[in-house]
């Protein structure tokens, strides 16, 4: 039987990151196309709806995280745990359905979508079925499989959404397309689970409840924190402002690929080893070292090309998103460092610490976000998020260092990435002055040049990167 300790974290991270890039390539084409077809208001309305769905499904996901934690432990009662997941999912869908009926008018007013209540229920049902099962696959250490199934979902989502949008359904077509693709990929996830659920006894539910009383609020608070910006913009400003924000956010999406992929596997690995009193410091240090390998150059690239990126990709009507791009890219740099540490805290069975940290940073983000947005517009909420995420990183770093004093939070490899990105920044700024960016081909040429300079410089500077890549290529299953 596969467990998280017997799977190569390095190999799974590489497979998962490759899946993330494939998924992003498909998804990004769709985002550009739909943003242009629908316009900022309808496009923003869909993402306001999706933000609400993702907030609602975090309750089931939080329970799923508790399942993942217990599932990854040595000698876990797997059938009983899956049975507990199924019971909870059914109950939550029923509760959410009733709440949707009661809040139907508000949903329509907030999103600007006439069919918002129906869309909300359909998308929520699909994601509530998908997300918890995905956590179980990750609990086995099969992060690569989890991400490639998600890539399949993305590949299915794009043609379904495109077809429905072209049929005249507008933003509703995006919602139905996402839900349809999600339903279709749930059976694929079950292939990797291969466990038949059974009715859980009371002690299993009690054991899960001890962890879930923190993982559920953590999931809700975490999602509220992640999507607070767009929710606030939709409330204080307009769906169009949310559309500008979402466009900038999509450009920065690749920044977190390595960090999220590694963190998913790291939590299960730390959990398994910690349950056997084994040391995990090296796994954590090496994950931190590579977590920002994409985020750092993306931030400096966004700083150099912000207006050209937004206008060339999405059109002049989204020009206001350029002001948000740099701030969101900086947020992603901090985020890529904090996420692995937060998952380590989950893995060492201290979810209550994450609950306290999430509550505090969300409160800071809310207060600063409201004040700065009312004073400075959409850029205010981005500044608030950067400040809040920096505080959360500091808290997580202190906690991890206290429990795992041998972990290195500022490894040499991370500094080498900053140096390589600085070289790339200088080259890109110079190239942008020499080559006037007047279309896709010019932008692609400069971005490709920047990526090549960064990769080449980092390869020359980092012996650890060369060893890691060499190990993966040779198929040694290197465990970074």
N, C-alpha and C positions, 0 to 999 in steps of 0.2 A: 504494500500500500504506500502511495506517495505521501510524504509529509514535508513541511516547510523546511526542515533542517537538512533533508537529503537532496534538495534542489539547489542548483547554483544560482546565487543571487545575481552575480554578474551576468551570466547567460540569460536569465529571465528578464533582467533589466534591459539588455540589448534587444531581445525579441520584443519586449513590450514597447520600447522606444521606437523601434522600427514600425510597429503597428500604429503607434500614435502619429508618426509622420504620414503614413499611408492614409490614415483616417482624416488627418488634417488637410491633406491635399484634396481629398474628395469634398470634405466639408467646407473648405475655404472657397472653392469654386462655387458651391451652392450659396454661401453667404454673399459673395460679390454679386451673383446673378439675382438673388432674391432682394437684396438691398436696392439694386437698380430698378427692378420690376415694381416692387411694392412702394418704394419711397420711404423716407424716415418715419412717418407717422404709423403706417400699418406695420412696417418692419419692427419698429420699437414696440408696438402693441403686442406682437407675437412674443417678443422676448420678455415683456412684462408678465404675460400669462405664464411663460415657461419658468420665470423666476418664482412665481407663486406656486407652481406645481412642484418645483424642486424644493421649496421650503416645506410644503405639505408632506412630501414623500420621505423627508428626513426622519420622521418618527419610525417608519418601518426600517429605514436604513440603519438607524441607531440600534434597533433591536438586532438587525443583521450583523452589525459590528460586534455585538456581544456574542452572537452565534460564531462569528469568525474567530474571536478570541478563544472561546472554549473549544471550538472545532480544531484549532491549531495546537492545542495542548496534547501532551502525550497521553494516550489511553482514552481519548474523548469518546463519549457515547454518540456516535455520528447520527444514527437513525433517529434517536430521540431529539437531538438538536434540530434536525431538519423538520421534524414534526412540530416542534415549538415555533419554528419560523413560519410554517404554513398557517398555524392557528392565529398567530399574531397578524399576519398579512391580511387574512380574511376579515378579522375584526376591525383593523384600521381602515380598510377600504370602505366598509359599511359606515363607519363613523364619518369619514371624509365625505362620503356621498350625501349624507344628511346635511352636513355643514355647507356643502356647495348649494344645495337647494335653498337654504336659508339666506345665503349671501349672493344669490344670483344677480340681483340688480347692481350691487356694488361691483361685482366682477365686470359687468358690461361697461359701467361708467369708468372704471379705473383703466381698463385695457383699451377701450374704444372698439372692442370687437363684439358684434351683436350676438355671436354664438359662443361667447366666452364660457358660460356654465357647462355646456355640453363638451366643449373642447377641453376644459379643465378636468372633467371626470375621465374622459377617454385617455388623455395623456397620463394622468395620475395613475390610473389602473395599470397601464403598460409599464411605467417606470417602477411602480411598487412591486410588480411581479419580477422585474428584471434585476434591479439593484441588489436585493438580498442574496439571490442565487449567485450573482457575480462575486459577492464577498466570500461565499463558500469555496468557489473555485480558487480565489486568492489564498484562502486559508490552507489549501493544499500546497501552496507555493507556486502554483501555475499562473504566475502573473502574465507571462507571455500569451498563454491561451486566453486568459481573460481579456487582454487588450486586443487580440486578433478577432475575438468574437465581437468586441465593440467596434472594431474596424468593419467587420461584415455588416453590422447594424448601420454604420455610417454609409457604406456603399449602397445598401438597400434604401436608406432614407432619402438620398438625393434624387433618384429617379421617381420615387413615389411622390415626394414633395413637388418636384418640377411638373410632373404630369397633372397633379391636382391644381397647382397654381395656374398652369396654362389653361385648364378647363374653366377657370374663372372663380375658383374658391378663395383666392387671395391668401391672407394670413391663415385662414382656417385650413387651407390645403397644406400649409407647412405643419400645422398641428396634427392633422390626420396622417400625413406622411410619416412623421416621427413615431407616432403611436403604432402604425402598421408595421414599420420596420422593427420596432422593439418587440412586439408580439411574435414576429417571425423568428427572432433570434433567441428567445427564451429556451426553446427545446434544444438548441445547440449548446447552451450553457449546461443544461442538465446532462448532456453526454459526458462532461468532465466531472460531474458530481458522482454519478453511479452509486447512489445510496437511496434506498427506499425508505421514506419517512415512516415513523411509527408514533403512536400517541405517547407524549412524554410524561414521565411520572412527576410527582410534586417536587422531589428534590432537584431534578434537572431544571425545572422552571424556577425554583428558588435560587439555584446557582447562577442561572442566567440573569435573574432579576437583580442580583447583587451588582453585576457589572452593568446591566442595562440602565439602572437608575442614574448612571453617569453617562453612558454612551449615547443614550437617546437625547438628553438635553445637549450633549456635546455636538451631536449631529445637527440638531435644530439650530443651535447657536452658531455653529460653524457655517451653515448654509445662509443663515440670516446675515452673518458677517460678510460672507463671500458675495452675496447678491444685494446687500444693503444699498450699495451705490445706485444700481439701476432702479431698485424699488423706490428709493428716495427721489430720484430724478423724475420718475413717473408721477409721484405724489405732489412734489413741490413745483415742478415745472411742467413738462409735456411729454407725451409718448415720443415725440421727435427727439427730445433731449436724450431719452433712453436709447433711441436709435443711434445717435452720434456716439454715445458711450459704448454701445455694443460693437460698433464698427471698430473703434480703437482697441477694444478688448480682444476682438478676433485677430487683429494683426499681431498681438503679443502672445497669442495662444501657444505657439511652439516653445515658449520660454520654460514652461513647467513640465515638458514631456519627460525628461530624464528624472527629475525630482519626484513626480507623481508615480512613475513606474517603479522606481527604486523604493519609495516609501511604502507602496502597497505590499511588496515582498518583504521589506524590512520589518514591518509590524509583525507578520506571521513568524518570521525567522527569530526575532527577538523574543516573542512570546514562547516559542517552542524551546529555545535554549535557556531562557530565564526560568521556565518551569522545571528544568533539570539542573539549575544552578551553574550553567556554563557561561563563560565570558562572551560578551557581544561587542566589546569596545572597538575591535578592529572593523567589524561590519559597519558600525555606525560612522566611524571616522572616514572610511573609504566612500560611503554613500554621500556624506557631506562634501567630500572633496570633488565629486563629479556632479553634484545636484544642480549647480548653476552653470554648467558648461555651455548651455544654449542661452540662458537668460542674460548673462553678462554682455556678450556681443550683441544680442538683440536690443538691449537698452541703449548701448552706444550707437548702434545703427539707427534706431528710432530717433535719437537725438540729432543725428546728422541729416536724416532724410524725412523728417516727420510730415511736412506738407506734401512732398512729392509722393510719399507712400499712400496717404489717404486719398488725395485727389486723383491720382493715376488709377488706383484700384477701384474706388467706389464712385468717383464722379465729383464734380464741384459742389453739388448740393450737400455733400458730407464734409465740406472743408472745415467746419467747426470742430470736427473730431480730432484734428491735428493737435489742438491744444491739450487734449486729454492723453494722447498717445505716449508722450515721454513719461508722464507721471505714472501711468499704468505699467509701463515697462520697468520703471524703477521699483514699483510695488512687487512685480513678479520676481525681481532679483532677491528681495528680502523674503518673499514667499517660498522660493525654492530652497532656502536655507531653513526656514521654520518648519515646513511640512514634515521632513524626515524626523526632526526632533520631537514633534508632537506625536508621531506614530510610535516612536521609541517609548514615550511616556505611556501610551496605551499598552505597548507590548510588555512593559515591566509591571503591568497590573495596577497602574496609578491613574485611572481615568478621572478621578475626582480633581486632580491637579489641572487637567485640561478643561474641566468644567469651570473651575474658578478663573482660569486664564481667559477662556472664551467669553465668559460673562463680563469680565472687566474690560477686555479690549473692544467688545461689542458696544458697551456703554460709552467708551471713549469715542468710538467711531460715530455713534449716533449723535452725541452732543456736538462734536466737532463738525460732523457732516452737515447737520442742520444749520449751524451758525455760519460755516464757510460757504455753503451753497447759497444761502440767502444773501450773503455779502458779495460773493464773487462768481456765482453761477456754477455750471457743471464742474469746472476745475476745482472748486472748493471741496467737493466730495472726494475727489481723487487724492488731494493733499491729506485729508482726514484719514483716508485708508492707508496711505503710506506711513503716517505717524502711528496709527493703531497697530499695523502689522510689525513695525519695528519694535514696539513695546512687547508684542506677543513673542517675537523671536527672542528678545532679551530674557523674558521669563522662562521660555522653554530651554534656552541655553544654560541658564543657571540651574534649573532642575536636573537636566541630563548630566551636567558636570558634577553635580552633588551626588547623584546615584552611580554614575559611571565616570570616575575621575580620570581614567586613562583615555577617554575620548578626546580627539583633537578637533576643535571647532574652527580653527583657522589653518588648515593644512597648506603646505607649500603649493600643491596642485591648484588650489583656489587662487592663490596670488599669481600663479603663472597664467591663469585664464584672464585675469585683469590686465596683465601686461600685454598678452596677445591681442586682446580686444582694443587696447589703447592704440596699438600699431594699426589695427584694422580701421579704427576711427579716423586716424590721420590720413590714411590712403583714400577712404571713402569721401571725406570732405574735399580733398584735392581733386578726386575724380569727378565729383558733382560740380565743381567749378569749371572743369575743363569740358565736360560733356553736359550739355543742357538736356534735362530730363523732359522730353516732350511726348512720351508715350511708353507703352509696356516694354518695348525692346530696350530702350535706354535704361529704364529702372531695373530690369532684369539683369542687364549687363553690369551695372554698378553693384547690385546686391550679390551677384555671383562673384565678382572681383573681391568684395569684402569678405565673403564666406571663405574664399580660397586663401586670402591673406591670413585670416584668423586661424584657419585649420593648419596652414603651413607653419605659421609662427608658433602655435601651441605645440605642434608635433616636434619642432626643433627644441623648444624649451623644456617640455615635460617628459622625463624618462618614465614616469609612472603611467602616463597615457600610452606611451609606446609599448610598455609591458602589458598593460591591460588589453589594448587592441590586439596585440600579437597573440595573447592567450586565447582570446575569443576566436580569432581567425583560425588558429590551429586546432580549435575544438577541444581545448583542454578543460573547459568548464571552470575557468578561473573564477574564484569567488571573491570579488571585491566587495 
